Every structure is written in C-alpha cells, then in structure tokens.
Amino acid sequence: MSSTITRELADLKRMSVGELQNKYVEVFGEATTGRNKIWLQKRIAWRIQANQFGGLTNRAIERASQLANEADLRVTAPKESATKPKPKATSISAPHDDRLPPVGDYIVRVYKGQEYVVTVLQLGFEYEGQTYKTLSAIATEITGQHWNGFRFFNLTKPKVTR
C-alpha cells in the first residue's frame, strides 16, 4: 500500500464521527445518516482502497449477480385485499394493568407548576387530542426527555381493591 493511503487510513482512527461523516461525503459523493464510528471507518477505508486498487473482481461481481438472480425476492409490495376487512382497534382487548385507573378515567400530574391531564383509553392514552400507546411517550412529550410513564405519573404501585 502506498504511504498516502496508509496515512489516510491511520487518520480515520483519530477522526470524530462528524469528521468521518464529512469524509464519507468526500469519498462516496453522498451523505450518510450513520453515526457508528467503527462502521464509518470501515466503509471509508474500503472505499479509499477500492478507489486506489479497484473494487470487487469481475468474478465476485458475477457471483453476486447469480446469487441475486436466484434469490426469491419480492419486488412489489403485497396488495391490500379489498374483500378482507381491516380489524378495528376497539375490537382488540388489551390486558389491563393494575396500576392504571379504569378506562375513561383521568390521570392528572402537576409538573413544573402546570397540570397535565391524560385520559385512559381501551388501547392507549389520550393527551391533548392525540392518542399515545404508552404513558412513557406522553411523559417524554411533556418533559422532553425519556421517563418511565408509570413513575412520571406516580402510578408505580398497584392499586389495592378492598
């Protein structure tokens, strides 16, 4: 390997993720959303070497083509059946968690001086006109950071019925 390529590959190990993303654009000609440092380093290193020494051999390209032709691949999405009715969300019954109040009741939480009200639904929760699957999603919406929904709404202990 030439000394410039060796130097470029060594520089990859010292780069930050942001610098690697910029280098990716430089060598591939397109942006990436990847943020895994090791993956970026490997991809960029492969491309640098492929640009210098050539990519896959003709034999490897032919074999990949054969494998792709033999594979049972779907090229179009399955069509929706017009005769098959879609299940209604209300017809499915989810198991009820003992920590939650009954369906239709409200969960109220005061957070940073503001009162937040959540309605318990059969399949989720309603908050400010939107339906959420979990209390954690609502807690995250309110606070801007991940919370355990039961802990945020002080529902950590099961309700005792007498």
CNS distance restraints for C-alpha pairs under 8 A (distance, minus, plus):
assign (resid   1 and name CA) (resid   5 and name CA) 6.67 0.50 0.50
assign (resid   1 and name CA) (resid   6 and name CA) 6.63 0.50 0.50
assign (resid   2 and name CA) (resid   6 and name CA) 6.33 0.50 0.50
assign (resid   3 and name CA) (resid   7 and name CA) 6.01 0.50 0.50
assign (resid   4 and name CA) (resid   8 and name CA) 6.12 0.50 0.50
assign (resid   5 and name CA) (resid   9 and name CA) 6.10 0.50 0.50
assign (resid   5 and name CA) (resid  48 and name CA) 7.44 0.50 0.50
assign (resid   5 and name CA) (resid  49 and name CA) 7.45 0.50 0.50
assign (resid   6 and name CA) (resid  10 and name CA) 6.21 0.50 0.50
assign (resid   7 and name CA) (resid  11 and name CA) 6.14 0.50 0.50
assign (resid   8 and name CA) (resid  12 and name CA) 6.51 0.50 0.50
assign (resid   9 and name CA) (resid  13 and name CA) 7.28 0.50 0.50
assign (resid   9 and name CA) (resid  45 and name CA) 6.05 0.50 0.50
assign (resid  10 and name CA) (resid  14 and name CA) 7.37 0.50 0.50
assign (resid  11 and name CA) (resid  15 and name CA) 6.55 0.50 0.50
assign (resid  12 and name CA) (resid  20 and name CA) 7.17 0.50 0.50
assign (resid  12 and name CA) (resid  41 and name CA) 6.04 0.50 0.50
assign (resid  12 and name CA) (resid  45 and name CA) 7.83 0.50 0.50
assign (resid  13 and name CA) (resid  41 and name CA) 7.14 0.50 0.50
assign (resid  15 and name CA) (resid  19 and name CA) 5.71 0.50 0.50
assign (resid  15 and name CA) (resid  20 and name CA) 6.10 0.50 0.50
assign (resid  16 and name CA) (resid  20 and name CA) 6.14 0.50 0.50
assign (resid  16 and name CA) (resid  37 and name CA) 7.63 0.50 0.50
assign (resid  17 and name CA) (resid  21 and name CA) 6.16 0.50 0.50
assign (resid  17 and name CA) (resid  35 and name CA) 6.25 0.50 0.50
assign (resid  17 and name CA) (resid  36 and name CA) 7.42 0.50 0.50
assign (resid  17 and name CA) (resid  37 and name CA) 5.63 0.50 0.50
assign (resid  17 and name CA) (resid  40 and name CA) 7.96 0.50 0.50
assign (resid  18 and name CA) (resid  22 and name CA) 6.39 0.50 0.50
assign (resid  19 and name CA) (resid  23 and name CA) 6.19 0.50 0.50
assign (resid  20 and name CA) (resid  24 and name CA) 6.01 0.50 0.50
assign (resid  20 and name CA) (resid  37 and name CA) 7.48 0.50 0.50
assign (resid  20 and name CA) (resid  40 and name CA) 6.43 0.50 0.50
assign (resid  20 and name CA) (resid  41 and name CA) 7.09 0.50 0.50
assign (resid  21 and name CA) (resid  25 and name CA) 6.45 0.50 0.50
assign (resid  21 and name CA) (resid  31 and name CA) 7.19 0.50 0.50
assign (resid  21 and name CA) (resid  32 and name CA) 6.59 0.50 0.50
assign (resid  21 and name CA) (resid  34 and name CA) 7.77 0.50 0.50
assign (resid  21 and name CA) (resid  35 and name CA) 7.71 0.50 0.50
assign (resid  21 and name CA) (resid  40 and name CA) 7.35 0.50 0.50
assign (resid  22 and name CA) (resid  26 and name CA) 6.37 0.50 0.50
assign (resid  22 and name CA) (resid  31 and name CA) 7.82 0.50 0.50
assign (resid  23 and name CA) (resid  27 and name CA) 6.26 0.50 0.50
assign (resid  23 and name CA) (resid  44 and name CA) 7.46 0.50 0.50
assign (resid  24 and name CA) (resid  28 and name CA) 5.74 0.50 0.50
assign (resid  24 and name CA) (resid  29 and name CA) 7.48 0.50 0.50
assign (resid  24 and name CA) (resid  30 and name CA) 7.39 0.50 0.50
assign (resid  24 and name CA) (resid  31 and name CA) 6.86 0.50 0.50
assign (resid  24 and name CA) (resid  32 and name CA) 7.20 0.50 0.50
assign (resid  24 and name CA) (resid  40 and name CA) 7.39 0.50 0.50
assign (resid  24 and name CA) (resid  44 and name CA) 6.04 0.50 0.50
assign (resid  25 and name CA) (resid  29 and name CA) 4.87 0.50 0.50
assign (resid  25 and name CA) (resid  30 and name CA) 4.86 0.50 0.50
assign (resid  25 and name CA) (resid  31 and name CA) 5.05 0.50 0.50
assign (resid  25 and name CA) (resid  32 and name CA) 7.38 0.50 0.50
assign (resid  26 and name CA) (resid  30 and name CA) 7.73 0.50 0.50
assign (resid  27 and name CA) (resid  44 and name CA) 6.98 0.50 0.50
assign (resid  27 and name CA) (resid  47 and name CA) 6.78 0.50 0.50
assign (resid  27 and name CA) (resid  48 and name CA) 6.98 0.50 0.50
assign (resid  28 and name CA) (resid  47 and name CA) 7.44 0.50 0.50
assign (resid  34 and name CA) (resid  39 and name CA) 7.99 0.50 0.50
assign (resid  34 and name CA) (resid  40 and name CA) 7.18 0.50 0.50
assign (resid  35 and name CA) (resid  40 and name CA) 7.34 0.50 0.50
assign (resid  36 and name CA) (resid  40 and name CA) 6.19 0.50 0.50
assign (resid  37 and name CA) (resid  41 and name CA) 6.14 0.50 0.50
assign (resid  38 and name CA) (resid  42 and name CA) 6.19 0.50 0.50
assign (resid  39 and name CA) (resid  43 and name CA) 6.14 0.50 0.50
assign (resid  40 and name CA) (resid  44 and name CA) 6.01 0.50 0.50
assign (resid  41 and name CA) (resid  45 and name CA) 5.95 0.50 0.50
assign (resid  42 and name CA) (resid  46 and name CA) 6.08 0.50 0.50
assign (resid  43 and name CA) (resid  47 and name CA) 6.24 0.50 0.50
assign (resid  44 and name CA) (resid  48 and name CA) 6.10 0.50 0.50
assign (resid  45 and name CA) (resid  49 and name CA) 6.25 0.50 0.50
assign (resid  46 and name CA) (resid  50 and name CA) 5.96 0.50 0.50
assign (resid  47 and name CA) (resid  51 and name CA) 5.97 0.50 0.50
assign (resid  48 and name CA) (resid  52 and name CA) 6.37 0.50 0.50
assign (resid  49 and name CA) (resid  53 and name CA) 5.82 0.50 0.50
assign (resid  49 and name CA) (resid  54 and name CA) 7.33 0.50 0.50
assign (resid  50 and name CA) (resid  54 and name CA) 4.52 0.50 0.50
assign (resid  50 and name CA) (resid  55 and name CA) 4.49 0.50 0.50
assign (resid  50 and name CA) (resid  56 and name CA) 7.88 0.50 0.50
assign (resid  51 and name CA) (resid  55 and name CA) 7.02 0.50 0.50
assign (resid  56 and name CA) (resid  60 and name CA) 6.05 0.50 0.50
assign (resid  56 and name CA) (resid  61 and name CA) 6.43 0.50 0.50
assign (resid  57 and name CA) (resid  61 and name CA) 6.34 0.50 0.50
assign (resid  58 and name CA) (resid  62 and name CA) 6.13 0.50 0.50
assign (resid  59 and name CA) (resid  63 and name CA) 6.17 0.50 0.50
assign (resid  60 and name CA) (resid  64 and name CA) 6.16 0.50 0.50
assign (resid  61 and name CA) (resid  65 and name CA) 6.17 0.50 0.50
assign (resid  62 and name CA) (resid  66 and name CA) 6.23 0.50 0.50
assign (resid  63 and name CA) (resid  67 and name CA) 6.22 0.50 0.50
assign (resid  64 and name CA) (resid  68 and name CA) 6.13 0.50 0.50
assign (resid  65 and name CA) (resid  69 and name CA) 6.19 0.50 0.50
assign (resid  66 and name CA) (resid  70 and name CA) 6.22 0.50 0.50
assign (resid  67 and name CA) (resid  71 and name CA) 6.11 0.50 0.50
assign (resid  87 and name CA) (resid  91 and name CA) 7.31 0.50 0.50
assign (resid  88 and name CA) (resid  92 and name CA) 7.35 0.50 0.50
assign (resid  89 and name CA) (resid 123 and name CA) 7.50 0.50 0.50
assign (resid  90 and name CA) (resid 122 and name CA) 7.25 0.50 0.50
assign (resid  90 and name CA) (resid 123 and name CA) 7.46 0.50 0.50
assign (resid  93 and name CA) (resid 122 and name CA) 7.22 0.50 0.50
assign (resid  93 and name CA) (resid 123 and name CA) 7.48 0.50 0.50
assign (resid  94 and name CA) (resid 122 and name CA) 7.12 0.50 0.50
assign (resid  94 and name CA) (resid 123 and name CA) 6.39 0.50 0.50
assign (resid  96 and name CA) (resid 100 and name CA) 7.47 0.50 0.50
assign (resid  98 and name CA) (resid 158 and name CA) 5.34 0.50 0.50
assign (resid  98 and name CA) (resid 159 and name CA) 6.28 0.50 0.50
assign (resid  99 and name CA) (resid 150 and name CA) 7.93 0.50 0.50
assign (resid  99 and name CA) (resid 155 and name CA) 5.74 0.50 0.50
assign (resid  99 and name CA) (resid 156 and name CA) 6.70 0.50 0.50
assign (resid  99 and name CA) (resid 157 and name CA) 6.16 0.50 0.50
assign (resid  99 and name CA) (resid 158 and name CA) 4.31 0.50 0.50
assign (resid  99 and name CA) (resid 159 and name CA) 5.75 0.50 0.50
assign (resid 100 and name CA) (resid 120 and name CA) 7.96 0.50 0.50
assign (resid 100 and name CA) (resid 155 and name CA) 7.01 0.50 0.50
assign (resid 100 and name CA) (resid 158 and name CA) 7.85 0.50 0.50
assign (resid 100 and name CA) (resid 159 and name CA) 7.88 0.50 0.50
assign (resid 101 and name CA) (resid 105 and name CA) 6.16 0.50 0.50
assign (resid 101 and name CA) (resid 106 and name CA) 7.61 0.50 0.50
assign (resid 101 and name CA) (resid 107 and name CA) 7.75 0.50 0.50
assign (resid 101 and name CA) (resid 120 and name CA) 7.31 0.50 0.50
assign (resid 102 and name CA) (resid 120 and name CA) 7.10 0.50 0.50
assign (resid 103 and name CA) (resid 119 and name CA) 7.95 0.50 0.50
assign (resid 103 and name CA) (resid 120 and name CA) 5.06 0.50 0.50
assign (resid 103 and name CA) (resid 121 and name CA) 5.21 0.50 0.50
assign (resid 103 and name CA) (resid 122 and name CA) 5.84 0.50 0.50
assign (resid 104 and name CA) (resid 119 and name CA) 6.18 0.50 0.50
assign (resid 104 and name CA) (resid 120 and name CA) 5.30 0.50 0.50
assign (resid 104 and name CA) (resid 121 and name CA) 5.98 0.50 0.50
assign (resid 105 and name CA) (resid 119 and name CA) 5.91 0.50 0.50
assign (resid 105 and name CA) (resid 120 and name CA) 5.69 0.50 0.50
assign (resid 106 and name CA) (resid 117 and name CA) 6.42 0.50 0.50
assign (resid 106 and name CA) (resid 118 and name CA) 5.48 0.50 0.50
assign (resid 106 and name CA) (resid 119 and name CA) 4.52 0.50 0.50
assign (resid 106 and name CA) (resid 120 and name CA) 6.11 0.50 0.50
assign (resid 107 and name CA) (resid 117 and name CA) 5.74 0.50 0.50
assign (resid 107 and name CA) (resid 118 and name CA) 5.05 0.50 0.50
assign (resid 107 and name CA) (resid 119 and name CA) 6.32 0.50 0.50
assign (resid 107 and name CA) (resid 120 and name CA) 7.37 0.50 0.50
assign (resid 107 and name CA) (resid 153 and name CA) 7.28 0.50 0.50
assign (resid 108 and name CA) (resid 115 and name CA) 6.88 0.50 0.50
assign (resid 108 and name CA) (resid 116 and name CA) 5.67 0.50 0.50
assign (resid 108 and name CA) (resid 117 and name CA) 4.61 0.50 0.50
assign (resid 108 and name CA) (resid 118 and name CA) 6.41 0.50 0.50
assign (resid 108 and name CA) (resid 153 and name CA) 7.35 0.50 0.50
assign (resid 109 and name CA) (resid 115 and name CA) 5.74 0.50 0.50
assign (resid 109 and name CA) (resid 116 and name CA) 5.21 0.50 0.50
assign (resid 109 and name CA) (resid 117 and name CA) 6.62 0.50 0.50
assign (resid 109 and name CA) (resid 153 and name CA) 5.87 0.50 0.50
assign (resid 110 and name CA) (resid 114 and name CA) 5.35 0.50 0.50
assign (resid 110 and name CA) (resid 115 and name CA) 4.27 0.50 0.50
assign (resid 110 and name CA) (resid 116 and name CA) 6.06 0.50 0.50
assign (resid 111 and name CA) (resid 115 and name CA) 6.39 0.50 0.50
assign (resid 111 and name CA) (resid 116 and name CA) 7.40 0.50 0.50
assign (resid 117 and name CA) (resid 127 and name CA) 6.80 0.50 0.50
assign (resid 118 and name CA) (resid 125 and name CA) 6.53 0.50 0.50
assign (resid 118 and name CA) (resid 126 and name CA) 5.68 0.50 0.50
assign (resid 118 and name CA) (resid 127 and name CA) 4.98 0.50 0.50
assign (resid 118 and name CA) (resid 128 and name CA) 7.89 0.50 0.50
assign (resid 119 and name CA) (resid 125 and name CA) 5.62 0.50 0.50
assign (resid 119 and name CA) (resid 126 and name CA) 5.06 0.50 0.50
assign (resid 119 and name CA) (resid 127 and name CA) 6.67 0.50 0.50
assign (resid 120 and name CA) (resid 124 and name CA) 6.56 0.50 0.50
assign (resid 120 and name CA) (resid 125 and name CA) 4.82 0.50 0.50
assign (resid 120 and name CA) (resid 126 and name CA) 6.64 0.50 0.50
assign (resid 121 and name CA) (resid 125 and name CA) 5.10 0.50 0.50
assign (resid 121 and name CA) (resid 126 and name CA) 6.88 0.50 0.50
assign (resid 123 and name CA) (resid 133 and name CA) 6.98 0.50 0.50
assign (resid 124 and name CA) (resid 131 and name CA) 6.74 0.50 0.50
assign (resid 124 and name CA) (resid 132 and name CA) 5.65 0.50 0.50
assign (resid 124 and name CA) (resid 133 and name CA) 4.45 0.50 0.50
assign (resid 124 and name CA) (resid 134 and name CA) 6.15 0.50 0.50
assign (resid 125 and name CA) (resid 131 and name CA) 5.59 0.50 0.50
assign (resid 125 and name CA) (resid 132 and name CA) 5.19 0.50 0.50
assign (resid 125 and name CA) (resid 133 and name CA) 6.30 0.50 0.50
assign (resid 125 and name CA) (resid 134 and name CA) 6.83 0.50 0.50
assign (resid 125 and name CA) (resid 135 and name CA) 7.09 0.50 0.50
assign (resid 126 and name CA) (resid 130 and name CA) 5.49 0.50 0.50
assign (resid 126 and name CA) (resid 131 and name CA) 4.48 0.50 0.50
assign (resid 126 and name CA) (resid 132 and name CA) 6.14 0.50 0.50
assign (resid 127 and name CA) (resid 131 and name CA) 6.48 0.50 0.50
assign (resid 127 and name CA) (resid 132 and name CA) 7.45 0.50 0.50
assign (resid 127 and name CA) (resid 138 and name CA) 7.19 0.50 0.50
assign (resid 132 and name CA) (resid 137 and name CA) 6.67 0.50 0.50
assign (resid 132 and name CA) (resid 138 and name CA) 6.90 0.50 0.50
assign (resid 133 and name CA) (resid 137 and name CA) 7.39 0.50 0.50
assign (resid 134 and name CA) (resid 138 and name CA) 6.96 0.50 0.50
assign (resid 134 and name CA) (resid 149 and name CA) 7.19 0.50 0.50
assign (resid 135 and name CA) (resid 139 and name CA) 6.17 0.50 0.50
assign (resid 135 and name CA) (resid 148 and name CA) 7.62 0.50 0.50
assign (resid 135 and name CA) (resid 149 and name CA) 4.31 0.50 0.50
assign (resid 135 and name CA) (resid 150 and name CA) 6.69 0.50 0.50
assign (resid 136 and name CA) (resid 140 and name CA) 6.06 0.50 0.50
assign (resid 136 and name CA) (resid 146 and name CA) 7.15 0.50 0.50
assign (resid 136 and name CA) (resid 147 and name CA) 5.76 0.50 0.50
assign (resid 136 and name CA) (resid 148 and name CA) 5.21 0.50 0.50
assign (resid 136 and name CA) (resid 149 and name CA) 3.74 0.50 0.50
assign (resid 136 and name CA) (resid 150 and name CA) 7.35 0.50 0.50
assign (resid 136 and name CA) (resid 152 and name CA) 8.00 0.50 0.50
assign (resid 137 and name CA) (resid 141 and name CA) 6.18 0.50 0.50
assign (resid 137 and name CA) (resid 146 and name CA) 7.94 0.50 0.50
assign (resid 137 and name CA) (resid 149 and name CA) 7.28 0.50 0.50
assign (resid 138 and name CA) (resid 142 and name CA) 6.20 0.50 0.50
assign (resid 138 and name CA) (resid 149 and name CA) 7.31 0.50 0.50
assign (resid 139 and name CA) (resid 143 and name CA) 6.06 0.50 0.50
assign (resid 139 and name CA) (resid 144 and name CA) 7.91 0.50 0.50
assign (resid 139 and name CA) (resid 145 and name CA) 7.87 0.50 0.50
assign (resid 139 and name CA) (resid 146 and name CA) 7.16 0.50 0.50
assign (resid 139 and name CA) (resid 147 and name CA) 5.88 0.50 0.50
assign (resid 139 and name CA) (resid 148 and name CA) 7.48 0.50 0.50
assign (resid 139 and name CA) (resid 149 and name CA) 5.73 0.50 0.50
assign (resid 139 and name CA) (resid 152 and name CA) 6.50 0.50 0.50
assign (resid 140 and name CA) (resid 144 and name CA) 5.11 0.50 0.50
assign (resid 140 and name CA) (resid 145 and name CA) 5.02 0.50 0.50
assign (resid 140 and name CA) (resid 146 and name CA) 4.95 0.50 0.50
assign (resid 140 and name CA) (resid 147 and name CA) 5.97 0.50 0.50
assign (resid 141 and name CA) (resid 145 and name CA) 7.62 0.50 0.50
assign (resid 147 and name CA) (resid 151 and name CA) 7.46 0.50 0.50
assign (resid 147 and name CA) (resid 152 and name CA) 6.41 0.50 0.50
assign (resid 148 and name CA) (resid 152 and name CA) 6.11 0.50 0.50
assign (resid 149 and name CA) (resid 153 and name CA) 6.17 0.50 0.50
assign (resid 150 and name CA) (resid 154 and name CA) 5.92 0.50 0.50
assign (resid 150 and name CA) (resid 155 and name CA) 4.73 0.50 0.50
assign (resid 150 and name CA) (resid 156 and name CA) 5.46 0.50 0.50
assign (resid 151 and name CA) (resid 155 and name CA) 5.94 0.50 0.50
assign (resid 151 and name CA) (resid 156 and name CA) 5.55 0.50 0.50
